[in-house]
Structures are given as C-alpha cells and as structure tokens.
Amino acid sequence: MMFCSRIERAMALTEQKRLEQARRLRRTQTPAELRLWPGLRGRRLQNYKFARQYPIGPFTVDFLCRDAHLVVEVDGATHSTDIEIAYDARRTAYLRSHGYRVVRILNDDIYRHFDDVMDMILLALEGKVPEAQ
C-alpha cells in the first residue's frame, strides 16, 4: 500500500509541475501568441472555445479547442533546426495518438495575414484543412 501512495504522490507532483509550467507560459506568451489569442478567446471564432497553454501528457500546447480536438501550434524561428523539427514531429505524433488534430501557424502569417490565419483555423475546426506533419 505504501508503494501506491508514493506513486500517487509522484504523479500529483508531476501534474502540479505541468500546471505551474502552463501558468508560466500563459504569463509569458510570445508576441505572435498574444496577437492570436484575442481572436480565439471568449468563443469569438464561430463560438468555438479555446484554451491557451494547455497541458496534454508531457507537452503544453499553444492553443486547444477541446470540443474539436484541435491543437493550434504557433511556430517561430525556434522551430527550424533539425533537432527542433524532430521534436515537433514526436510531439505531433503523440498528440495524434491521443486523438488530437494539429495545425501549425507561422508567426509571420499571424502578423501579415491574420484574417487568413483565422479562416484557416476555422476550416481546420471543420476538418477541412490537412494536419501538420
């Protein structure tokens, strides 16, 4: 019985750390995430509800529409090296294996083509956009 309580305590600590990380990421969003969030929050996109910096398993996703099982990832220059691309691929594979669809949006597109980005997210919510690879 003691073994189970240790595992339960370890799991609770891990969960607490993940929640603290998500809260920290919400406070320190990137400029592109800050630009996108007002378009998604408060059911502003066709009444779809989004959460930001949401923990899923070992990862924290940028934006999540739980009802549509859609993850929206905002990618900047830090997603361009071979190591980062491989990490993103593992992360996407994990999310897909847990029933989520993933779309990736470049920072530059958020700044230059915001309305198009919002349209693309809406199409993804409706299942009309291919997922990220």
C-alpha positions in Angstrom: 0.0 0.0 0.0 2.9 2.3 0.7 4.2 1.8 -2.8 0.9 3.1 -4.4 0.9 6.2 -2.2 4.5 7.1 -3.3 3.5 6.7 -7.0 0.3 8.7 -6.4 2.4 11.5 -4.7 4.9 11.5 -7.6 2.1 11.7 -10.1 0.5 14.6 -8.2 3.8 16.4 -8.1 4.3 15.9 -11.8 0.8 17.1 -12.5 1.4 20.2 -10.3 4.6 21.0 -12.2 2.8 20.7 -15.5 0.1 23.1 -14.3 2.7 25.5 -13.0 4.5 25.4 -16.3 1.3 26.1 -18.2 0.5 29.1 -16.0 4.0 30.4 -16.5 3.7 30.0 -20.3 0.3 31.9 -20.2 2.1 34.8 -18.4 5.0 34.8 -20.9 3.3 34.2 -24.2 5.2 35.1 -27.4 4.2 38.2 -29.3 2.6 36.1 -32.0 0.6 34.1 -29.4 -0.5 37.4 -27.9 -1.7 38.6 -31.3 -3.6 35.4 -32.0 -5.3 34.9 -28.6 -7.8 37.8 -28.8 -9.2 36.2 -32.0 -9.7 32.8 -30.3 -10.7 33.7 -26.7 -14.2 34.1 -25.5 -15.7 31.9 -28.2 -15.0 34.7 -30.8 -14.3 32.2 -33.6 -17.8 30.8 -34.5 -18.5 30.0 -30.9 -15.6 27.5 -30.6 -14.0 27.6 -27.1 -10.2 27.6 -26.9 -7.8 27.3 -24.0 -4.2 28.6 -24.2 -1.0 26.9 -23.0 -2.9 23.7 -22.2 -1.0 20.6 -20.8 -1.6 17.4 -22.7 0.5 14.5 -21.5 4.2 15.6 -21.3 3.5 18.6 -23.6 1.9 22.0 -23.3 0.2 23.1 -26.5 -0.2 26.7 -27.5 -4.0 26.6 -28.1 -6.6 23.9 -27.8 -10.2 23.6 -28.8 -11.2 20.6 -26.7 -14.6 20.1 -28.4 -13.0 19.8 -31.8 -9.8 18.0 -30.5 -7.8 20.6 -32.4 -4.4 21.9 -31.3 -3.1 25.1 -32.8 0.7 25.5 -32.6 2.3 28.8 -33.3 5.8 28.3 -34.8 8.5 30.9 -35.0 12.2 30.7 -35.8 12.8 28.3 -33.0 11.2 25.5 -35.0 13.7 25.4 -37.8 16.7 23.3 -36.8 16.8 19.5 -37.4 16.5 18.8 -33.6 13.5 21.2 -33.2 11.8 19.7 -36.3 12.3 16.2 -34.9 10.9 17.3 -31.5 7.9 18.8 -33.2 7.3 15.6 -35.2 7.4 13.5 -32.0 5.1 15.9 -30.2 2.6 15.9 -33.2 2.8 12.1 -33.3 2.0 11.9 -29.5 -0.9 14.4 -29.9 -2.3 12.5 -32.8 -2.1 9.2 -31.0 -4.3 10.7 -28.3 -6.9 11.8 -30.8 -5.9 15.4 -31.5 -5.5 17.1 -34.9 -2.7 19.6 -35.1 -2.3 22.7 -37.2 0.8 24.8 -37.3 0.9 28.5 -37.9 3.9 30.6 -38.6 4.5 33.8 -36.6 4.9 35.7 -39.8 1.5 34.6 -41.1 -0.1 35.8 -37.8 1.4 39.3 -38.3 0.9 39.6 -42.1 -2.2 37.5 -42.8 -4.2 37.5 -39.6 -7.6 37.2 -41.3 -6.4 34.3 -43.4 -5.0 32.6 -40.3 -8.4 32.9 -38.6 -10.1 31.5 -41.7 -7.6 28.6 -41.8 -8.2 27.8 -38.1 -12.0 27.8 -38.7 -11.5 25.4 -41.7 -9.4 23.2 -39.5 -12.1 23.2 -36.8 -14.5 22.0 -39.5 -12.0 19.3 -40.6 -11.3 20.9 -44.0 -7.6 21.6 -43.6 -4.8 18.9 -43.6 -2.9 18.4 -40.4 0.7 19.3 -39.8 3.2 16.6 -40.5 
